[in-house]
Amino acid sequence: MPETCPDNCRLNIAFLTHRLSREGGGLQSAMQGLSGALCTDGHRTSAIGITDKSLAADQQNWAPTNVYATRLQGPTAFGFSSDMKASLRVANPDVVHQHGLWTYASVVGQKWSREQARPRIISPHNMLDPISMSQGATRKQIALHLYERKNLNSAGCIHALVEKEGADIRALGYKTPICVIPNGIEVTRGGPLSESIEALVNGSPYLLYLGRLTEVKKVLELIEAWKRCTAAKNTNGWKLIVAGWGTDTMRQRIIDAVVAANNPHLHFVGPVFGAEKDALFANASAFALPSSSEGLPMAVLESLAHATPVMITQECNLPDVVTAGAGIEIKPNIESIAKGICQLTEPGAQTLAEMRVQAKALADQRYTWTTAAQQFADVYTWLVDGGTRPNNVRWIE
């Protein structure tokens, strides 16, 4: 990856979002992976969003993208910042790529695009999914009425991660062209586990959950399923490591569930990032995401890139994982999760070894940021210059 984006660039692209740090969850890693690959491909990229306490630690991960961290004024959830529009003027992009919805970034992107007569593409990142729309429904309906519906209708293109997300968007009545491009993943090396986590694992194989701690992810159901399997002595010495971040309330519920289980094969290690996160993925025997709603989960892609087999639901929108032999599919309920755990932890290292090979091959062949960046560049160029519509732009009625 180049140290800086090229001065004589092919396209100048600005990412506009709510938060630039790890506080933005999967959006941050997705934007960083895409922006870096676009720079490698000869484009200039900028990222604009509000600053927060975590950005100092995360800003180096944006290189070589130019970062415009703006000052928050008012409630964090909306993310108002009078500096955002000025930052867009300085970046002076050919096209704006907005990531996420329901914040002031939607207002700024829409106004800037109209005033400058330049195109805009929006990646909702599954925020228009029916389950997502039901959470904070009143606030989102108000936002739709005030600015978000107009923002989506006036965009040059809406980006969907998978076909289902595109269909969900179209079902809401939006006539905007939709492109379908999956996320990529940057393959990183996994080092040794930290001393504290190694002490918990103690050389045992382990099943990993790593991500946000929310009701939708079904982490509490995963813990209950693990309790049932270990009580029946069906885990063959494996351990379950739960790592993640969330609201104080949800975090406490996870802690309480782990304490109540009183299970030496079950551990909650809190949030992990950077090299420690990579090591957890790389050393895991398998990864679990029993979620009831996803777009295209980055944690699953990271697992595949680290050659770690996965246990996922249909709602993760990755059917090729099962067909490729890189993992197994479960339903987002305790009984099905427990069956999946038993299947993964059965003695049979050869099966897991084969899954590892297929997991890495799938990540390398389909889910790379180089491939995603080339597809996005085609869409950006079409929005800026016109011409032939790219093959990944669909649902034009």
ABEGO torsion letter per residue (X at the ends): XBABBBABBABBBBBBBABABAAAEAAAAAAAAAAAAAAAAGBBBBBBBBBBAAAAAAAAAAOABBBBBBBBBEBAAAGBBAAAAAAAAAAGBABBBBBEBGBAAAAAAAAAAAAAGBBBBBBAGGAABAAAAABGAAAAAAAAAAAAAAAAAABABBBBABAAAAAAAAAAGBABBBBBBBBBBBBBBBBBBBAAAAAAAGGBBBBBBBEBBBAAAGAAAAAAAAAAAAAAGAAGGBBBBBBEBBBAAAAAAAAAAAAAAGBAABBBAEBBBEAAAAAAAAABABBBBABABBBBBAAAAAAAAAGBBBBBBAAAGBAAAAAAGAEBBBBBBAAAAAAAAAAAABBGAAAAAAAAAAAAAAAAAABBAAAAAAAAAAAAAAAAAEEBBBAABBGBX
